[in-house]
Amino acid sequence: MGIILAILLFSAIIIIHELGHFLLAKANGIRVDEFSLGLGPTLFGKQFGETKFSVKLLPFGGACMMGEDDVEDISEGSFNSKSVWARMSVIVAGPLFNLILAWILCMIMIAWVGYRTPVVGGVIDGYSAQEQGLSEGDVITKIGGRSVHIWNDISLYNLTHSEEKEVEITYKRDGKTHTAVLEPRQKEGDTAPLLGVTGGKMERPGFFGTLKYGAYTVKYWINYTVDSLRMLVTGRVGMKDLSGPVGIVSAVDGVYQEAAPAGLSVIILNLMNIGILITANLGVMNLLPLPALDGGRLVFLIIEAIRGKRVSPDKEGMVHFAGFALLMVLMVVVMFNDIMKLV
């Protein structure tokens, strides 16, 4: 059951991404030849108007085929016949829809169970927070120069900056702003260096608060993705730590098996949390300025907008082909890692 839920969750997120491209393409009068879920051979499909809707064999991917690679086609309704701004809106719509989905899911979770406030719930003996005078009820507003809106912001900074010897925090007490420099400390039994503060209470805000803290939670997941990439580039995490579709399915199945005894509501909350992680990650990753990704195509369109003419189609095609080849190699490596973790 967990595996089926994982495939359905992943497929829904892919559909939302491709739907963003599709809707903006139609809004700009661009012809969409095929809208597909999955990769590989077509299992079944049906033609509706000018678009073929199909489901393919492998449920880990999707496509909205608009003829964007056919640079010679400038006929009416073709992708390349439209203005650079119209094409940019279509390209950016996929990742944007993923981030909007993340926001919606975050708001549902906050309305349901609330969010953890950045209020110190307790101070642990023997750690830097106690030595620097922090106390229960202090509201942390910044850590390491980064704004704090929810407790997860603090946890993320500690996780991704554990190599730092000192961390400056800003907090409020009785309406006054204070700063303190804390030294992360790892004692026997600790899995990572700690500042010595525990999280505050869960709070369920009103309607507008739900909108706001939903956005803050999406920001947290964006920072989570960016910080993870930074750790990968700097070597703090290795290729073996990456997970692909197989790893995601395995993780979702594991979460389902653990949550199932607690009931349906716990299962839904856990699946939503994973869904937020995946869709936010997909949105951010696709905006990276890398060839073959939406962000890579966006770079060429931005250059075209600045220059007033497009980059040589042959050169752009070569760059995207090279990027696609590297992406395929990365996918093979990640899938191999996923399989080895299961063995």
C-alpha positions as CSV (number, residue, x, y, z in Angstrom):
1,M,0.0,0.0,0.0
2,G,2.8,2.4,0.9
3,I,4.4,1.8,-2.5
4,I,1.2,2.6,-4.3
5,L,0.7,5.8,-2.3
6,A,4.3,6.8,-3.1
7,I,3.7,6.4,-6.8
8,L,0.4,8.3,-6.6
9,L,2.0,11.1,-4.6
10,F,4.9,11.4,-7.0
11,S,2.7,11.3,-10.0
12,A,0.4,14.0,-8.6
13,I,3.3,16.3,-8.1
14,I,4.6,15.7,-11.6
15,I,1.1,16.4,-13.0
16,I,1.0,19.8,-11.2
17,H,4.4,20.7,-12.6
18,E,3.4,19.9,-16.2
19,L,0.0,21.4,-15.7
20,G,1.8,24.7,-15.0
21,H,3.5,24.5,-18.4
22,F,0.3,23.4,-20.1
23,L,-2.0,26.1,-18.7
24,L,0.4,29.0,-19.5
25,A,1.1,27.5,-23.0
26,K,-2.7,27.5,-23.7
27,A,-3.0,31.0,-22.2
28,N,-0.4,32.2,-24.6
29,G,-1.9,30.5,-27.6
30,I,0.9,27.8,-27.8
31,R,0.0,24.5,-29.3
32,V,0.6,21.5,-27.0
33,D,1.2,18.3,-28.9
34,E,1.3,15.9,-26.0
35,F,0.7,16.0,-22.2
36,S,2.1,12.8,-20.7
37,L,2.5,11.3,-17.2
38,G,5.5,8.9,-16.9
39,L,8.4,8.0,-19.2
40,G,9.0,5.3,-21.8
41,P,6.5,3.5,-24.0
42,T,2.9,4.7,-24.0
43,L,0.5,2.5,-22.1
44,F,-2.6,4.3,-23.4
45,G,-3.5,7.8,-24.7
46,K,-6.4,9.8,-26.1
47,Q,-6.5,12.8,-28.4
48,F,-8.4,15.8,-27.2
49,G,-8.3,18.6,-29.8
50,E,-4.7,19.3,-30.8
51,T,-3.3,17.6,-27.6
52,K,-2.7,13.9,-27.0
53,F,-3.0,13.0,-23.3
54,S,-1.1,9.8,-22.4
55,V,0.2,7.6,-19.6
56,K,3.5,5.9,-20.0
57,L,5.2,2.9,-18.5
58,L,7.5,4.4,-15.9
59,P,5.6,6.5,-13.4
60,F,8.6,8.8,-12.5
61,G,8.3,11.8,-14.8
62,G,6.1,13.6,-17.3
63,A,6.2,16.0,-20.2
64,C,4.3,18.8,-21.8
65,M,5.5,18.7,-25.4
66,M,5.2,22.1,-27.0
67,G,7.8,21.8,-29.8
68,E,10.2,24.1,-27.9
69,D,13.2,22.2,-29.4
70,D,12.0,22.7,-33.0
71,V,13.5,26.2,-33.5
72,E,12.7,26.1,-37.2
73,D,9.0,25.9,-36.5
74,I,7.6,29.5,-36.3
75,S,4.2,28.6,-37.6
76,E,1.1,30.0,-35.9
77,G,0.7,28.4,-32.4
78,S,4.2,27.1,-32.2
79,F,6.3,27.8,-29.1
80,N,9.1,29.6,-30.9
81,S,6.6,31.9,-32.7
82,K,5.7,33.6,-29.5
83,S,7.4,36.6,-27.7
84,V,10.3,35.9,-25.4
85,W,8.2,37.0,-22.4
86,A,5.4,34.5,-23.3
87,R,8.0,31.7,-23.6
88,M,9.5,32.7,-20.3
89,S,6.2,32.6,-18.5
90,V,5.5,29.1,-19.9
91,I,8.9,27.8,-18.7
92,V,8.8,29.3,-15.2
93,A,5.1,28.1,-14.7
94,G,6.1,24.5,-14.0
95,P,8.4,25.2,-11.0
96,L,6.1,28.0,-9.9
97,F,3.1,25.6,-9.7
98,N,5.2,23.2,-7.6
99,L,5.9,26.0,-5.1
100,I,2.2,27.0,-5.1
101,L,1.3,23.4,-4.4
102,A,3.8,23.4,-1.5
103,W,2.2,26.6,-0.1
104,I,-1.3,25.1,-0.3
105,L,-0.2,21.9,1.5
106,C,1.7,23.9,4.1
107,M,-1.5,26.0,4.8
108,I,-3.6,22.8,5.2
109,M,-1.1,21.4,7.7
110,I,-0.9,24.6,9.7
111,A,-4.7,25.0,9.7
112,W,-4.9,21.3,10.9
113,V,-2.1,21.0,13.5
114,G,-0.5,24.5,13.6
115,Y,3.2,25.5,13.4
116,R,6.0,25.4,16.0
117,T,6.7,29.0,17.2
118,P,10.4,30.2,17.4
119,V,9.9,30.7,21.2
120,V,12.4,29.0,23.6
121,G,10.5,26.3,25.4
122,G,13.3,25.4,27.7
123,V,17.1,25.8,28.2
124,I,19.3,22.7,28.7
125,D,21.8,22.7,31.5
126,G,25.5,22.8,30.5
127,Y,25.1,24.3,27.0
128,S,25.9,27.7,25.6
129,A,22.4,29.0,25.6
130,Q,22.2,28.7,29.4
131,E,25.6,30.3,29.8
132,Q,24.6,33.3,27.7
133,G,21.4,33.9,29.7
134,L,18.7,32.7,27.4
135,S,15.5,31.7,29.1
136,E,12.1,30.2,28.5
137,G,9.8,32.5,26.6
138,D,12.6,34.3,24.6
139,V,11.5,34.8,20.9
140,I,14.4,34.0,18.5
141,T,14.1,36.4,15.5
142,K,17.5,35.7,13.7
143,I,20.2,33.0,13.7
144,G,23.4,33.5,11.8
145,G,22.0,36.6,10.1
146,R,19.1,34.6,8.7
147,S,15.5,35.6,9.7
148,V,13.6,33.2,11.9
149,H,9.8,32.8,11.6
150,I,9.2,29.2,12.6
151,W,11.2,26.9,14.9
152,N,12.2,24.8,11.8
153,D,14.4,27.7,10.7
154,I,16.5,27.3,13.8
155,S,16.7,23.5,13.4
156,L,17.7,23.8,9.8
157,Y,20.5,26.3,10.5
158,N,21.9,24.1,13.2
159,L,21.8,21.1,10.9
160,T,23.4,22.7,7.9
161,H,25.9,24.9,9.7
162,S,27.1,22.5,12.4
163,E,30.7,23.2,11.4
164,E,30.5,26.7,12.7
165,K,32.2,27.4,16.1
166,E,30.0,30.4,17.0
167,V,26.5,31.3,16.1
168,E,25.0,34.8,16.6
169,I,21.3,34.8,17.5
170,T,18.9,37.8,17.9
171,Y,16.0,37.4,20.3
172,K,13.3,39.4,22.0
173,R,12.4,39.5,25.6
174,D,9.8,41.8,27.1
175,G,9.7,43.8,23.9
176,K,13.4,44.5,23.9
177,T,15.9,43.1,21.3
178,H,19.0,41.2,22.5
179,T,21.9,39.4,20.8
180,A,24.0,36.5,22.0
181,V,26.8,34.5,20.5
182,L,26.4,30.8,21.2
183,E,28.9,28.0,20.8
184,P,27.4,24.7,19.5
185,R,28.5,21.9,21.9
186,Q,28.3,18.2,21.3
187,K,28.3,16.1,24.4
188,E,28.4,12.3,24.8
189,G,25.2,10.9,23.4
190,D,24.4,13.9,21.2
191,T,24.1,13.2,17.5
192,A,25.2,16.7,16.5
193,P,26.4,20.0,18.2
194,L,23.6,21.7,20.1
195,L,22.9,25.2,21.2
196,G,21.0,24.1,24.3
197,V,17.5,25.3,23.6
198,T,14.3,23.3,23.1
199,G,11.4,24.2,20.8
200,G,8.3,26.2,21.8
201,K,4.7,25.3,21.6
202,M,2.5,24.5,18.6
203,E,0.2,27.4,17.6
204,R,-2.7,27.5,15.1
205,P,-3.0,31.0,13.6
206,G,-6.1,32.5,12.1
207,F,-6.9,32.7,8.4
208,F,-4.4,35.4,7.4
209,G,-1.8,33.9,9.8
210,T,-2.2,30.6,8.0
211,L,-1.5,32.3,4.7
212,K,1.6,34.0,6.1
213,Y,3.0,31.0,8.0
214,G,2.3,28.8,5.0
215,A,4.6,31.0,3.0
216,Y,7.2,31.0,5.8
217,T,7.1,27.2,5.8
218,V,7.6,27.1,2.0
219,K,10.6,29.5,2.5
220,Y,12.0,27.0,5.0
221,W,11.7,24.1,2.5
222,I,13.4,26.3,-0.2
223,N,16.2,27.0,2.2
224,Y,16.4,23.3,3.0
225,T,16.9,22.5,-0.6
226,V,19.4,25.3,-1.2
227,D,21.4,24.4,1.9
228,S,21.4,20.7,0.9
229,L,22.9,21.7,-2.5
230,R,25.5,23.8,-0.8
231,M,26.5,20.8,1.4
232,L,26.7,18.6,-1.7
233,V,28.9,21.1,-3.6
234,T,31.2,21.7,-0.6
235,G,31.5,17.9,0.0
236,R,29.7,17.8,3.4
237,V,27.4,15.2,1.9
238,G,28.3,12.8,-0.9
239,M,26.7,11.3,-3.9
240,K,25.8,8.3,-1.8
241,D,23.5,10.4,0.2
242,L,21.3,11.4,-2.8
243,S,18.0,9.8,-3.4
244,G,16.0,9.4,-6.5
245,P,12.5,8.0,-7.4
246,V,13.3,4.6,-6.0
247,G,14.6,6.0,-2.8
248,I,11.5,8.3,-2.5
249,V,9.2,5.3,-2.9
250,S,11.1,3.4,-0.3
251,A,11.0,6.4,2.1
252,V,7.3,6.9,1.6
253,D,6.6,3.2,2.1
254,G,8.6,3.3,5.4
255,V,6.7,6.4,6.6
256,Y,3.4,4.7,5.8
257,Q,4.4,1.5,7.6
258,E,5.3,3.5,10.7
259,A,2.3,5.8,10.6
260,A,-0.3,3.2,9.8
261,P,-0.8,1.9,13.4
262,A,-1.5,5.6,14.5
263,G,-4.5,6.0,12.2
264,L,-5.5,7.7,9.0
265,S,-4.9,11.3,10.1
266,V,-1.3,10.6,11.0
267,I,-0.8,8.8,7.6
268,I,-2.2,11.9,5.8
269,L,-0.1,14.3,7.7
270,N,3.1,12.4,7.1
271,L,2.4,12.0,3.4
272,M,1.6,15.7,3.1
273,N,4.9,16.5,4.8
274,I,6.8,14.3,2.3
275,G,4.7,15.8,-0.5
276,I,5.8,19.3,0.5
277,L,9.4,18.3,0.6
278,I,9.2,16.7,-2.9
279,T,7.3,19.5,-4.6
280,A,9.3,22.3,-3.1
281,N,12.5,20.4,-4.0
282,L,11.3,19.9,-7.6
283,G,10.4,23.6,-7.9
284,V,13.7,24.8,-6.7
285,M,15.8,22.2,-8.6
286,N,14.0,23.0,-11.9
287,L,14.8,26.7,-11.5
288,L,18.6,26.0,-11.3
289,P,20.4,27.5,-14.3
290,L,21.5,24.1,-15.5
291,P,21.1,22.9,-19.1
292,A,18.1,20.7,-19.9
293,L,16.2,22.0,-16.8
294,D,13.6,24.7,-16.9
295,G,16.2,27.1,-15.3
296,G,18.6,26.4,-18.1
297,R,16.1,27.2,-20.7
298,L,15.2,30.3,-18.8
299,V,18.8,31.5,-18.9
300,F,18.8,31.4,-22.7
301,L,15.5,33.3,-22.8
302,I,16.8,36.0,-20.4
303,I,19.9,36.3,-22.7
304,E,17.6,36.7,-25.7
305,A,15.5,39.3,-23.9
306,I,18.7,41.3,-23.1
307,R,20.3,41.0,-26.5
308,G,17.1,41.4,-28.5
309,K,17.9,38.2,-30.5
310,R,18.1,34.5,-29.6
311,V,21.2,32.5,-29.1
312,S,22.2,30.3,-32.0
313,P,19.8,27.4,-31.9
314,D,22.7,25.0,-32.7
315,K,24.7,26.2,-29.7
316,E,21.7,26.2,-27.4
317,G,20.8,22.7,-28.6
318,M,24.3,21.4,-27.9
319,V,24.3,22.8,-24.4
320,H,20.9,21.3,-23.6
321,F,22.0,17.9,-25.1
322,A,25.2,17.9,-22.9
323,G,23.1,18.8,-19.9
324,F,20.6,16.1,-20.6
325,A,23.4,13.5,-21.0
326,L,24.9,14.5,-17.6
327,L,21.5,14.5,-16.0
328,M,20.9,10.9,-17.3
329,V,24.3,9.9,-15.8
330,L,23.3,11.5,-12.5
331,M,20.0,9.7,-12.5
332,V,21.7,6.3,-13.1
333,V,24.1,7.0,-10.2
334,V,21.3,8.0,-7.9
335,M,19.2,5.0,-8.9
336,F,22.1,2.7,-8.3
337,N,22.6,4.3,-4.8
338,D,18.8,3.8,-4.1
339,I,19.0,0.1,-5.1
340,M,22.2,-0.5,-3.0
341,K,20.5,1.0,0.0
342,L,17.6,-1.5,-0.4
343,V,19.9,-4.5,-0.8
